[in-house]
C-alpha cells in the first residue's frame, strides 16, 4: 500500500498537530486549575480592583459636554452647527411627508392633499410587475394594502418617508467611503475597526449623544438610522470592486477612461450585483432601527410598536410589527427584482419615450389622475376608517387564555430553567476570577487565529474589566451563551431538515424572513405576558430573534456541498448516516459556523433590548444612561457590548477559517 503526496502531507500534518493540540489543552487545563488557587495568592486576581478602574465614563461625558457647551468656532458654536444641520435635513423629510400623506396647507381653509393611498398601492404594484411579473406585483401591492386596511397608513408613510431619506444617504456615503477604501488600502485598514464598532455598538448607545447634539424628533432618528445602516454598504462596495475582473478594469484604462469615468462607467456597473446586496442590507437595517429611533421622537410604525409594548397591547403591537415586516418584504423583493432583472434589449429603431418607459408613464398617469380626483373629492385620499379591520383583540384574548389556563405549566418551565440552568451558569461565571477569563480567551484566540487574534481578544476583555462593568459584562455573556446554545440545538436540526427537504426549505425560508424582519420589540410582549419579567423572558426573546441565521446557513451549507463528492461517497458504499456525518456535515461545518456567528451578533443586539424586561446586563446600563441623560455611561456600556461582539466574531471566524484550511476549501 502506497501513499500519494497529498495523503502523506495530510498524515504528517495530523501527526504534527497532535502534540500541539495536547500541549494547548494541557496548558489550558493548568490555567483553570491554577486559577482556583489564585485568589489565595493574589487577591487582586479574583475581583478586579476598583482602584484600577479607568474613568472612561467621565471622560466620554466630559467630551460630549465640551462639544455641546464649549466648542466655539467664532461665528457659531458646534451645537448651533448641529442644530442648523438638523433644520436643513428636516425640510426633505417634511416634504416627503407632505407628498405621501399630509398634503400641503395652502391656507386655513384650503389643503392640497398628498398622494392618495390607492395611487401609491397601484404604483408599488406597477413597480413589482415591471421588475418581476405578476407574482411580485400582487405581493408588493398586498403588503401596502395591508397598511391601509389595518389602519396604519399614516404611520407607515411617516416611516416610509424616513426610509426614503435614510437609504439614499446611507448608500451614497457607503459608496463614497468604500470607493476611497478600495483605492487606498491604508484607508480600508483604518476604517475596518470603525465599521466593526458601528455595527456592534447598540443603537441605544447612540441616542444620548445624538439627542444632546440634534435634539428630539425625526431628524436625530434619521441620523441614528444612517449611522447604523451605512457600514454594510461600505463593505459591499469594497468587496464588489475587488470582485471586478482585472481584465475589465484594464480594458477601461486602455479605452482612455479617467479615474472618475472608470469608477462610474466600469467599476460600479460591473459590481452591481454586490452593490445591490449592500443596498438591500441598508434597507433592512434602516427598518430594523425604526422602533429604536421612535424612542427619540421619530413617530411612525416604530412609535406604534413602542407604545403597544408600554401598554402591553400585544395584538396592536403585533399588527404594527407585521406592518413593518410587510414594508420590509416589499422593499426587499423590489430591490432583489432589480438585481436579477436582465438588461433591456436594444432596438434597431429608436422608440419614443412611452414605449421605452411604459411602466413609468403608467405610474405617473395614475398619480396625476388620482391627485386630481383627490382635489375634487378630498375624502378619497384617505382610506375610510369604517373599512379598517383589526385582529388585536383576538391576539390579546389568546395570550390571556394561555396565561390563565396554562399558568402552572409556564411557571414550572420558568422555574426549571431559572433554577437548573440559568442561575448555576451565572453563579459559576461570576465566581471565575477575571484574570482567568482573560487568559482563557487569549489562549482560544491563539489556538484559533494566532498571536494577533489572541492579542486582540484578550486586550478587549481586559479593557472591559478596566471600565468597571465586569459583572454586567459577565451577565451579558452568560445569557448570550445559553441563548445561542439553545438556538443551535433547535436551529441546526431544522437547517439539516431544510437542507434535505425542498418543502421544509420553502416553509422555513418564509419563517426565517419573518423572524429576521419582525421588529425586536415585538418579541418582548408575548414573553413578558407568558413568563413575567426576568432572564427567562429575555432568553426566549433572544432565541426567537436570533435563531434564523443558524437555520439559514446550515441549510445553505448542506445544499452547496459538491455533488461529485456526494456521488463518490455513494459509489464507495456509504450509508445515508455515513454520507451525512463523514461528507456533508464536515464540508458544511464552516458555513454553519458563519451562521452561528450571525446568531451571536443578533443575540447580543437583542440582549440590549431585553433590558426592558428586567435583565441585568450591559443593556441595563445603556438604558440607565439614556434615562438619566448620562452619555458617558451609555457610550461606555455600548462599547463594552461591541467588545464582546468583536471578540466572539474573531474567535468564530478564526475557527471557520481553520476548518476551511483543514478541508482545503477556499
MARBA-378960 format. One line per field, with one value per residue (C-alpha): residue number from 1; residue in three letters; x, y, z. Coordinates in steps of 0.1 Angstrom, whole numbers, padded with zeros to 4 digits. Each point is the difference from the previous one (the first is absolute). Example, Ala and Ser with C-alpha at 12.3 -4.5 7.8 and 13.67 -1.06 7.14 Angstrom:
<atoms>
seq	(1/2)
type	(ALA/SER)
u	(0123/0014)
v	(-0045/0034)
w	(0078/-0007)
</atoms>
This chain:
<atoms>
seq	(1/2/3/4/5/6/7/8/9/10/11/12/13/14/15/16/17/18/19/20/21/22/23/24/25/26/27/28/29/30/31/32/33/34/35/36/37/38/39/40/41/42/43/44/45/46/47/48/49/50/51/52/53/54/55/56/57/58/59/60/61/62/63/64/65/66/67/68/69/70/71/72/73/74/75/76/77/78/79/80/81/82/83/84/85/86/87/88/89/90/91/92/93/94/95/96/97/98/99/100/101/102/103/104/105/106/107/108/109/110/111/112/113/114/115/116/117/118/119/120/121/122/123/124/125/126/127/128/129/130/131/132/133/134/135/136/137/138/139/140/141/142/143/144/145/146/147/148/149/150/151/152/153/154/155/156/157/158/159/160/161/162/163/164/165/166/167/168/169/170/171/172/173/174/175/176/177/178/179/180/181/182/183/184/185/186/187/188/189/190/191/192/193/194/195/196/197/198/199/200/201/202/203/204/205/206/207/208/209/210/211/212/213/214/215/216/217/218/219/220/221/222/223/224/225/226/227/228/229/230/231/232/233/234/235/236/237/238/239/240/241/242/243/244/245/246/247/248/249/250/251/252/253/254/255/256/257/258/259/260/261/262/263/264/265/266/267/268/269/270/271/272/273/274/275/276/277/278/279/280/281/282/283/284/285/286/287/288/289/290/291/292/293/294/295/296/297/298/299/300/301/302/303/304/305/306/307/308/309/310/311/312/313/314/315/316/317/318/319/320/321/322/323/324/325/326/327/328/329/330/331/332/333/334/335/336/337/338/339/340/341/342/343/344/345/346/347/348/349/350/351/352/353/354/355/356/357/358/359/360/361/362/363/364/365/366/367/368/369/370/371/372/373/374/375/376/377/378/379/380/381/382/383/384/385/386/387/388/389/390/391/392/393/394/395/396/397/398/399/400/401/402/403/404/405/406/407/408/409/410/411/412/413/414/415/416/417/418/419/420/421/422/423/424/425/426/427/428/429/430/431/432/433/434/435/436/437/438/439/440/441/442/443/444/445/446/447/448/449/450/451/452/453/454/455/456/457/458/459/460/461/462/463/464/465/466/467/468/469/470/471/472/473/474/475/476/477/478/479/480/481/482/483/484/485/486/487/488/489/490/491/492/493/494/495/496/497/498/499/500/501/502/503/504/505/506/507/508/509/510/511/512/513/514/515/516/517/518/519/520/521/522/523/524/525/526/527/528/529/530/531/532/533/534/535/536/537/538/539/540/541/542/543/544/545/546/547/548/549/550/551/552/553/554/555/556/557/558/559/560/561/562/563/564/565/566/567/568/569/570/571/572/573/574/575/576/577/578/579/580/581/582/583/584/585/586/587/588/589/590/591/592/593/594/595/596/597/598/599/600/601/602/603/604/605/606/607/608/609/610/611/612/613/614/615/616/617/618/619/620/621/622/623/624/625/626/627/628/629/630/631/632/633/634/635/636/637/638/639/640/641/642/643/644/645/646/647/648/649/650/651/652/653/654/655/656/657/658/659/660/661/662/663/664/665/666)
type	(UNK/UNK/UNK/UNK/UNK/UNK/UNK/UNK/UNK/UNK/UNK/UNK/UNK/UNK/UNK/UNK/UNK/UNK/UNK/UNK/UNK/UNK/UNK/UNK/UNK/UNK/UNK/UNK/UNK/UNK/UNK/UNK/UNK/UNK/UNK/UNK/UNK/UNK/UNK/UNK/UNK/UNK/UNK/UNK/UNK/UNK/UNK/UNK/UNK/UNK/UNK/UNK/UNK/UNK/UNK/UNK/UNK/UNK/UNK/UNK/UNK/UNK/UNK/UNK/UNK/UNK/UNK/UNK/UNK/UNK/UNK/UNK/UNK/UNK/UNK/UNK/UNK/UNK/UNK/UNK/UNK/UNK/UNK/UNK/UNK/UNK/UNK/UNK/UNK/UNK/UNK/UNK/UNK/UNK/UNK/UNK/UNK/UNK/UNK/UNK/UNK/UNK/UNK/UNK/UNK/UNK/UNK/UNK/UNK/UNK/UNK/UNK/UNK/UNK/UNK/UNK/UNK/UNK/UNK/UNK/UNK/UNK/UNK/UNK/UNK/UNK/UNK/UNK/UNK/UNK/UNK/UNK/UNK/UNK/UNK/UNK/UNK/UNK/UNK/UNK/UNK/UNK/UNK/UNK/UNK/UNK/UNK/UNK/UNK/UNK/UNK/UNK/UNK/UNK/UNK/UNK/UNK/UNK/UNK/UNK/UNK/UNK/UNK/UNK/UNK/UNK/UNK/UNK/UNK/UNK/UNK/UNK/UNK/UNK/UNK/UNK/UNK/UNK/UNK/UNK/UNK/UNK/UNK/UNK/UNK/UNK/UNK/UNK/UNK/UNK/UNK/UNK/UNK/UNK/UNK/UNK/UNK/UNK/UNK/UNK/UNK/UNK/UNK/UNK/UNK/UNK/UNK/UNK/UNK/UNK/UNK/UNK/UNK/UNK/UNK/UNK/UNK/UNK/UNK/UNK/UNK/UNK/UNK/UNK/UNK/UNK/UNK/UNK/UNK/UNK/UNK/UNK/UNK/UNK/UNK/UNK/UNK/UNK/UNK/UNK/UNK/UNK/UNK/UNK/UNK/UNK/UNK/UNK/UNK/UNK/UNK/UNK/UNK/UNK/UNK/UNK/UNK/UNK/UNK/UNK/UNK/UNK/UNK/UNK/UNK/UNK/UNK/UNK/UNK/UNK/UNK/UNK/UNK/UNK/UNK/UNK/UNK/UNK/UNK/UNK/UNK/UNK/UNK/UNK/UNK/UNK/UNK/UNK/UNK/UNK/UNK/UNK/UNK/UNK/UNK/UNK/UNK/UNK/UNK/UNK/UNK/UNK/UNK/UNK/UNK/UNK/UNK/UNK/UNK/UNK/UNK/UNK/UNK/UNK/UNK/UNK/UNK/UNK/UNK/UNK/UNK/UNK/UNK/UNK/UNK/UNK/UNK/UNK/UNK/UNK/UNK/UNK/UNK/UNK/UNK/UNK/UNK/UNK/UNK/UNK/UNK/UNK/UNK/UNK/UNK/UNK/UNK/UNK/UNK/UNK/UNK/UNK/UNK/UNK/UNK/UNK/UNK/UNK/UNK/UNK/UNK/UNK/UNK/UNK/UNK/UNK/UNK/UNK/UNK/UNK/UNK/UNK/UNK/UNK/UNK/UNK/UNK/UNK/UNK/UNK/UNK/UNK/UNK/UNK/UNK/UNK/UNK/UNK/UNK/UNK/UNK/UNK/UNK/UNK/UNK/UNK/UNK/UNK/UNK/UNK/UNK/UNK/UNK/UNK/UNK/UNK/UNK/UNK/UNK/UNK/UNK/UNK/UNK/UNK/UNK/UNK/UNK/UNK/UNK/UNK/UNK/UNK/UNK/UNK/UNK/UNK/UNK/UNK/UNK/UNK/UNK/UNK/UNK/UNK/UNK/UNK/UNK/UNK/UNK/UNK/UNK/UNK/UNK/UNK/UNK/UNK/UNK/UNK/UNK/UNK/UNK/UNK/UNK/UNK/UNK/UNK/UNK/UNK/UNK/UNK/UNK/UNK/UNK/UNK/UNK/UNK/UNK/UNK/UNK/UNK/UNK/UNK/UNK/UNK/UNK/UNK/UNK/UNK/UNK/UNK/UNK/UNK/UNK/UNK/UNK/UNK/UNK/UNK/UNK/UNK/UNK/UNK/UNK/UNK/UNK/UNK/UNK/UNK/UNK/UNK/UNK/UNK/UNK/UNK/UNK/UNK/UNK/UNK/UNK/UNK/UNK/UNK/UNK/UNK/UNK/UNK/UNK/UNK/UNK/UNK/UNK/UNK/UNK/UNK/UNK/UNK/UNK/UNK/UNK/UNK/UNK/UNK/UNK/UNK/UNK/UNK/UNK/UNK/UNK/UNK/UNK/UNK/UNK/UNK/UNK/UNK/UNK/UNK/UNK/UNK/UNK/UNK/UNK/UNK/UNK/UNK/UNK/UNK/UNK/UNK/UNK/UNK/UNK/UNK/UNK/UNK/UNK/UNK/UNK/UNK/UNK/UNK/UNK/UNK/UNK/UNK/UNK/UNK/UNK/UNK/UNK/UNK/UNK/UNK/UNK/UNK/UNK/UNK/UNK/UNK/UNK/UNK/UNK/UNK/UNK/UNK/UNK/UNK/UNK/UNK/UNK/UNK/UNK/UNK/UNK/UNK/UNK/UNK/UNK/UNK/UNK/UNK/UNK/UNK/UNK/UNK/UNK/UNK/UNK/UNK/UNK/UNK/UNK/UNK/UNK/UNK/UNK/UNK/UNK/UNK/UNK/UNK/UNK/UNK/UNK/UNK/UNK/UNK/UNK/UNK/UNK/UNK/UNK/UNK/UNK/UNK/UNK/UNK/UNK/UNK/UNK/UNK/UNK/UNK/UNK/UNK/UNK/UNK/UNK/UNK/UNK/UNK/UNK/UNK/UNK/UNK)
u	(0000/0015/-0009/-0005/0017/-0033/-0007/0035/-0002/-0034/0013/0031/-0021/-0022/0031/0016/-0033/-0006/0028/-0010/-0036/0011/0022/-0027/-0027/0025/0010/-0036/-0009/0029/-0011/-0035/0014/0024/-0028/-0017/0029/0007/-0023/0019/0034/-0010/-0032/-0002/-0002/-0034/-0019/0012/0011/-0022/0032/0010/-0032/0007/-0026/-0011/-0036/0011/0023/-0027/-0025/0024/0008/-0037/-0007/0030/-0014/-0034/0009/0036/0011/-0002/0011/-0003/-0030/-0020/0003/0001/-0035/-0013/0016/-0017/-0034/0003/0009/-0031/-0022/0012/-0005/-0035/-0011/0002/-0016/-0029/-0003/-0002/-0027/-0020/0002/-0008/-0028/-0002/-0007/0009/-0018/-0006/-0021/-0021/-0030/0019/0023/0014/-0001/0030/0001/-0031/0005/-0013/0023/0031/-0012/-0005/0035/0016/-0019/0011/0036/-0002/-0014/0027/0029/-0013/-0036/-0034/0011/0022/-0027/-0026/0024/0012/-0035/-0014/0026/-0009/-0037/0004/0013/-0032/-0025/0014/0001/0038/0002/0010/0026/0013/0004/0019/0024/0002/0010/0029/0010/-0001/0026/0021/0005/0014/0022/0013/0006/0018/0022/0008/0008/0023/0019/0002/0015/0027/0007/0003/0026/0020/0007/0011/-0035/-0016/0022/-0009/-0038/-0004/0000/-0022/-0025/0001/-0008/-0028/-0017/0005/-0005/-0038/-0021/-0012/0035/-0001/-0032/0013/0027/-0022/-0028/0024/0014/-0032/-0029/-0031/-0020/0002/0034/0020/-0017/0009/0037/0000/-0015/0027/0028/-0014/-0007/0030/0028/-0015/0001/0036/0009/-0020/0017/0035/-0009/-0018/0029/0025/-0021/0001/0021/0035/-0005/-0031/0019/0029/-0022/-0016/0034/0010/-0031/0012/-0023/0009/-0001/-0036/-0012/0017/-0020/-0034/0001/0020/0003/-0035/-0018/0022/-0004/-0038/-0011/0021/-0009/-0037/0005/0015/-0031/-0022/0018/-0003/-0037/-0004/0022/-0018/-0033/0015/0009/-0034/-0014/0032/-0001/-0036/0014/0013/-0031/0002/-0037/-0014/-0004/0029/-0019/-0031/0019/0018/-0032/-0016/0029/-0004/-0038/0004/-0024/0014/-0025/0005/0038/-0001/-0020/0024/0030/-0015/-0005/0038/0007/-0022/0016/0034/-0011/-0014/0032/0022/-0018/0001/0037/0006/-0021/0022/0031/-0012/-0017/0018/0012/-0024/0003/0012/-0023/0011/-0026/-0001/-0032/-0018/0000/-0033/0012/0033/-0015/-0036/-0001/0014/-0026/-0028/0011/0002/-0035/-0014/0015/-0011/-0036/-0004/0014/-0025/-0028/0011/-0001/-0036/-0011/0024/-0015/0015/0036/-0003/-0011/-0035/0003/-0032/0018/0029/0003/0019/0010/0014/-0027/0004/0038/-0006/-0026/0021/0030/-0023/-0016/0035/0011/-0030/-0005/0036/0015/0012/0018/0016/0011/0015/0020/0011/0011/0018/0020/0008/0010/0017/0017/0001/0009/0027/0018/-0003/0015/0028/0011/-0002/0022/0027/0029/0001/0037/-0009/-0026/0025/0026/-0025/-0014/0036/0009/-0030/0009/0035/-0012/-0026/0017/0036/0016/-0017/-0035/0012/0013/-0032/-0025/0019/0005/-0037/-0010/0026/-0014/-0034/0014/0015/-0033/-0015/-0028/0015/-0030/-0025/0021/0001/-0038/-0002/0023/-0018/-0034/0013/0019/-0031/-0023/0024/0005/-0037/-0005/0027/-0017/-0032/0013/0026/-0024/-0026/0027/0010/-0037/-0003/0032/-0014/-0036/-0012/-0034/0017/0023/-0028/-0020/0030/0012/-0033/0003/0036/-0009/-0028/0023/0028/-0023/-0024/0010/0019/-0024/-0028/0016/0000/-0038/-0011/0030/-0007/-0037/0009/0031/0000/0031/0034/0028/-0024/-0020/0031/0014/-0031/-0001/0037/-0005/-0030/0018/0034/-0008/-0006/0037/0010/-0029/0007/0037/-0003/-0025/0023/0031/-0016/-0015/0034/0020/0015/-0022/0030/0013/-0034/-0002/0035/-0009/-0031/0021/0024/-0030/-0008/-0033/-0022/0013/0036/-0005/-0014/0025/0031/-0006/-0029/0003/0038/-0001/-0029/0014/0019/-0032/-0019/0026/-0007/-0037/0009/0021/-0030/-0022/0024/0000/-0039/-0001/0023/-0020/-0033/0015/0001/-0037/-0008/0011/-0036/-0013/0023/0034/0029/0028/0017/-0033/-0013/0030/-0007/-0037/0010/0023/-0028/-0025/0023/0015/0034/0019/0031/-0018/-0019/0029/0025/-0026/-0007/0037/0003/-0028/0019/0032/-0020/-0014/0034/0017/-0027/0003/0037/0001/-0028/0015/0034/-0016/-0018/0032/0019/-0027/0000/0038/-0002/-0026/0018/-0029/0008)
v	(0000/0034/0035/0029/0033/0015/-0028/0001/0037/-0003/-0029/0020/0031/-0021/-0016/0035/0015/-0026/0011/0037/-0009/-0019/0028/0025/-0018/-0010/0036/0012/-0026/0011/0036/-0009/-0021/0028/0025/-0018/0008/0035/0019/-0014/0011/0032/0016/0025/-0029/-0011/0033/0029/0027/0031/0022/-0014/0011/0027/0028/-0005/0010/0034/0006/-0008/0021/0029/-0002/0001/0029/0018/-0004/0012/0029/0012/-0007/0034/0007/0038/0007/-0030/-0027/-0037/-0004/0027/-0018/-0033/0016/0019/-0034/-0015/0029/-0005/-0038/0005/0017/-0030/-0022/0024/0002/-0038/0000/0027/-0019/-0035/0007/0034/0023/0037/0026/0029/0019/-0006/-0009/-0019/-0030/-0017/-0038/-0022/-0031/-0021/-0034/-0020/0019/-0010/-0036/0000/0014/-0026/-0027/0014/0001/-0036/-0011/0020/-0018/-0036/-0005/-0006/-0020/0028/0026/-0018/-0004/0036/0014/-0023/0011/0037/-0008/-0015/0033/0017/-0028/-0003/0037/0006/0020/0034/-0016/-0021/0030/0018/-0030/-0002/0037/-0008/-0030/0020/0024/-0024/-0025/0024/0018/-0033/-0014/0031/0003/-0037/0001/0030/-0013/-0035/0014/0019/-0031/-0021/0023/0006/-0032/0020/0017/-0035/-0011/0031/-0001/-0038/0002/0031/-0020/-0028/0025/0016/-0034/-0014/0030/0000/0026/0012/0010/0025/0016/0021/0019/0004/0014/0025/0011/-0001/0002/-0022/-0008/-0019/0015/-0014/-0033/0002/0007/-0031/-0021/0012/-0008/-0034/-0009/0014/-0026/-0029/0023/0009/-0037/-0009/0027/-0011/-0037/0008/0020/-0027/-0026/0020/-0018/0016/-0004/0022/0027/-0002/0003/0031/0016/-0009/0016/0033/0002/0025/-0012/0014/-0016/-0033/0000/0010/-0016/-0032/-0009/0008/-0017/-0031/-0001/0006/-0034/0004/0037/-0009/-0024/0029/0021/-0027/-0002/0038/-0003/-0029/0016/0034/-0017/-0019/0033/0015/-0011/0010/0034/0005/0004/0034/0012/-0016/-0009/-0024/-0038/-0002/0023/-0021/-0032/0018/0013/-0034/-0015/0026/-0006/-0038/0000/-0031/-0001/0036/-0003/-0031/0016/0030/-0023/-0020/0033/0007/-0036/0004/0034/-0017/-0029/0022/0021/-0031/-0018/0031/0005/-0037/0004/0028/-0022/-0030/0019/-0005/0032/0015/-0011/0026/0006/0009/0027/0028/-0003/0029/0008/-0018/-0032/0001/0006/-0013/-0008/0034/0017/-0021/0009/0037/-0002/-0018/0026/0029/-0013/-0010/0034/0019/-0022/0006/0037/-0003/-0025/0003/-0030/-0025/0009/-0019/-0036/0001/-0008/-0021/-0023/-0007/-0034/-0012/-0033/0016/-0013/-0036/0000/0017/-0026/-0029/0011/0006/-0035/-0016/0020/-0009/-0037/-0010/0020/-0030/-0015/0033/0007/-0035/0006/0034/-0014/-0030/0021/0026/-0024/-0027/0018/0038/0007/-0028/0012/0036/-0007/-0021/0027/0027/-0020/-0007/0025/0027/-0007/-0036/0010/0024/-0028/-0025/0023/0009/-0037/-0008/0030/-0013/-0035/0011/0030/0004/0027/0029/-0013/-0010/0035/0017/-0021/-0001/0037/0007/-0022/0018/0034/-0011/-0006/0035/0016/-0013/-0019/-0035/-0015/0015/-0014/-0034/0001/0009/-0029/-0026/0008/0003/-0033/-0019/0016/-0007/-0036/-0007/0018/-0024/-0031/0010/0017/-0024/-0030/0022/0012/-0037/-0008/0030/-0010/-0035/0010/0025/0004/0007/0024/0021/0000/0009/0027/0018/-0004/0012/0031/0008/-0005/0022/0028/0000/0029/-0010/0017/-0022/-0031/0015/0004/-0037/-0013/0025/-0010/-0037/-0001/0034/0022/-0014/-0020/-0028/0025/0016/-0034/-0010/0034/-0004/-0035/0010/0030/-0016/-0036/0008/0003/-0034/-0016/0018/-0006/-0037/-0004/0020/-0019/-0034/0010/0012/-0032/-0010/-0026/-0019/-0007/-0013/-0023/-0012/-0008/-0019/-0019/-0010/-0016/0026/-0003/0031/0005/-0004/0023/0027/-0002/-0008/0023/0024/0013/0005/0019/0021/0007/0032/0014/-0011/0019/0032/-0005/-0004/0032/0019/-0015/0012/0035/0001/-0014/0028/0027/-0015/-0002/0038/0001/-0027/0024/0014/-0033/-0002/-0015/0014/0003/0027/0008/0012/0024/0013/0007/0016/0023/0008/0007/0021/0019/-0014/-0003/-0014/-0030/-0008/0003/-0020/-0028/-0001/-0002/-0030/-0017/0006/-0015/-0032/-0002/0006/-0026/-0026/0009/-0004/-0033/-0015/0013/-0014/-0034/0001/0010/-0028/-0026/0012/-0003/-0035/-0010/0018/0024/0034)
w	(0000/-0010/0009/-0024/0006/0012/0024/0014/0006/0017/0022/0009/0009/0023/0017/0005/0012/0027/0023/-0005/0009/0030/0012/-0005/0019/0028/0004/0000/0027/0021/-0003/0013/0028/0011/-0002/0029/0023/-0015/0025/0029/-0015/-0018/0014/-0029/-0025/0013/-0003/-0021/0024/0000/0003/-0034/-0018/-0026/0000/-0036/0008/0014/-0029/-0026/0018/0003/-0037/-0010/0023/-0014/-0035/0010/0023/-0007/-0035/-0018/-0036/0004/-0022/0013/0026/-0007/0015/-0023/-0030/0009/0005/-0033/-0017/0016/-0012/-0036/0001/0014/-0033/-0023/0028/0003/-0038/-0003/0027/-0018/-0032/0014/0024/0018/-0030/-0004/0020/-0024/0024/0031/-0022/-0027/0002/-0031/0007/-0005/-0021/0007/0016/-0030/-0024/0021/0002/-0037/-0006/0021/-0018/-0034/0013/0011/-0034/-0018/0018/0004/-0013/0015/0030/0014/-0010/0021/0029/0001/-0006/0027/0025/-0005/0000/0035/0013/-0011/0010/0035/0006/0000/-0032/0015/0023/-0028/-0023/0027/0004/-0038/-0002/0024/-0021/-0032/0016/0020/-0027/-0027/0025/0014/-0035/-0013/0031/-0001/-0037/0004/0031/-0016/-0032/0019/0021/-0031/-0015/0031/0021/0030/0001/-0001/0029/0019/-0005/0006/0038/-0002/-0021/0025/0028/-0019/-0007/0036/0022/0010/-0017/0034/0009/-0029/0013/0029/-0019/-0030/0021/0016/-0034/-0021/0025/-0003/-0031/-0033/-0011/0029/-0006/-0037/0010/0023/-0029/-0024/0025/0006/-0036/-0019/0008/-0021/-0030/0006/0003/-0031/-0020/0009/-0006/-0033/-0014/0010/-0019/-0032/-0026/-0004/-0038/0001/0019/-0023/-0030/0014/0005/-0035/-0013/0015/0030/0027/0037/0004/-0033/0010/0032/-0014/-0034/0007/0037/0013/-0029/0003/0038/-0002/0015/0031/0003/-0001/0029/0019/-0009/0012/0034/0004/-0005/0025/0027/-0004/0006/0029/0017/-0005/0034/0019/-0018/0012/0035/-0009/-0018/-0035/0000/-0026/0003/0025/0024/-0003/0009/0029/0015/-0003/0019/0028/0002/-0005/-0029/-0017/-0029/-0009/0002/-0021/-0027/-0001/0000/-0029/-0018/0003/-0012/-0031/-0008/0003/-0022/-0027/-0002/0003/-0029/-0022/0005/-0007/-0031/-0012/0008/-0021/-0028/-0033/-0019/-0025/-0036/-0025/-0029/-0034/-0004/0026/0020/0015/0038/0007/-0017/0018/0034/0000/0038/0010/-0022/0015/0035/-0008/-0016/0030/0025/-0021/-0005/0037/0012/-0022/0013/0036/-0005/-0013/0026/0030/0019/-0025/0010/0033/0006/0016/0037/-0002/-0023/0023/0018/0030/0015/0032/0023/-0013/0009/0033/0010/-0013/0022/0029/-0004/-0001/0030/0021/-0010/-0004/0029/0020/-0030/-0009/0035/0002/-0032/0013/0034/-0016/-0024/0027/0028/-0020/-0030/0002/0036/0003/-0032/0012/0034/-0015/-0024/0026/0024/-0027/0006/-0026/-0008/-0008/-0026/-0016/-0002/-0013/-0027/-0010/-0002/-0022/-0022/-0004/-0008/-0026/-0016/0011/0022/-0017/0008/0035/0007/-0013/0019/0032/-0002/-0006/0030/0021/-0011/0011/0035/0001/-0006/0032/-0018/0006/0018/-0025/-0029/0016/0003/-0037/-0010/0021/-0014/-0035/0002/0013/-0026/-0029/0012/0001/-0034/-0014/0015/-0016/-0032/-0012/-0003/-0017/-0024/-0007/-0006/-0024/-0018/-0008/-0007/-0026/0018/0033/-0017/-0014/0033/0021/-0024/0005/0038/-0001/-0020/0025/0030/-0014/-0010/0030/0023/0031/0023/-0012/0015/0035/0004/-0001/0020/0028/0001/0000/0022/0019/0001/0005/-0016/-0012/-0021/-0013/-0010/-0019/-0018/-0010/-0013/-0021/-0014/-0007/-0011/-0037/-0012/0014/-0018/-0032/-0001/0009/-0029/-0023/0010/-0006/-0034/-0012/0007/-0034/-0016/-0014/0035/0011/-0030/0007/0036/-0012/-0025/0028/0018/0027/0017/0005/0035/-0010/-0030/0023/0028/-0021/-0030/0001/0036/0001/-0033/0011/0035/-0009/-0015/0032/0021/-0020/0008/0037/-0003/-0013/0027/0026/-0015/0000/0035/0013/-0017/0014/0036/0001/-0007/0026/0027/-0004/0015/0030/-0011/0020/-0026/-0020/-0018/0034/0003/-0035/0010/0033/-0019/-0024/0027/0021/-0030/0010/-0034/0016/0016/-0031/-0024/0021/0007/-0038/-0008/0025/-0019/-0032/0015/0009/-0035/-0017/0023/-0009/-0037/-0001/0018/-0021/-0033/0010/0006/-0033/-0019/0017/-0009/-0036/-0002/0014/-0026/-0028/-0006/-0015)
</atoms>
